Amino acid sequence: MKIKFTNLAVFVIFFGIALIEALQEQNWLKATLFLALGILSFWADFESK
């Protein structure tokens, strides 16, 4: 079970920054959305192989 660096980098950059920004704005709906999309994306990387 090896994660490709590119997938991990995109995950951290896109979802991580979006989640941090939403938490700073205290926009809980947006934060929940980005967290759920991030988890779904991360899970899809493991399941597709």
PEVEN-V396900 format. One record per residue. N is the residue number from 1. RES is the residue in one small letter. PHI is phi in whole degrees, 0 to 359 (NA if undefined). PSI is psi in radians with two decimals (* if undefined). Layout:
n=N res=RES phi=PHI psi=PSI
n=N res=RES phi=PHI psi=PSI
This chain:
n=1 res=m phi=NA psi=1.56
n=2 res=k phi=248 psi=2.24
n=3 res=i phi=270 psi=2.29
n=4 res=k phi=287 psi=2.47
n=5 res=f phi=299 psi=-0.67
n=6 res=t phi=298 psi=-0.78
n=7 res=n phi=297 psi=-0.73
n=8 res=l phi=293 psi=-0.71
n=9 res=a phi=296 psi=-0.77
n=10 res=v phi=297 psi=-0.74
n=11 res=f phi=302 psi=-0.88
n=12 res=v phi=293 psi=-0.80
n=13 res=i phi=294 psi=-0.93
n=14 res=f phi=287 psi=-1.03
n=15 res=f phi=285 psi=-0.62
n=16 res=g phi=296 psi=-0.87
n=17 res=i phi=293 psi=-0.72
n=18 res=a phi=297 psi=-0.69
n=19 res=l phi=293 psi=-0.77
n=20 res=i phi=298 psi=-0.74
n=21 res=e phi=297 psi=-0.74
n=22 res=a phi=294 psi=-0.66
n=23 res=l phi=292 psi=-0.66
n=24 res=q phi=295 psi=-0.63
n=25 res=e phi=280 psi=-0.11
n=26 res=q phi=56 psi=0.65
n=27 res=n phi=265 psi=1.58
n=28 res=w phi=291 psi=-0.56
n=29 res=l phi=294 psi=-0.79
n=30 res=k phi=294 psi=-0.71
n=31 res=a phi=297 psi=-0.75
n=32 res=t phi=296 psi=-0.72
n=33 res=l phi=300 psi=-0.86
n=34 res=f phi=294 psi=-0.64
n=35 res=l phi=296 psi=-0.79
n=36 res=a phi=296 psi=-0.76
n=37 res=l phi=295 psi=-0.66
n=38 res=g phi=295 psi=-0.78
n=39 res=i phi=295 psi=-0.74
n=40 res=l phi=298 psi=-0.75
n=41 res=s phi=295 psi=-0.77
n=42 res=f phi=295 psi=-0.71
n=43 res=w phi=294 psi=-0.68
n=44 res=a phi=297 psi=-0.58
n=45 res=d phi=297 psi=-0.65
n=46 res=f phi=283 psi=-0.67
n=47 res=e phi=283 psi=-0.44
n=48 res=s phi=287 psi=-0.31
n=49 res=k phi=265 psi=*
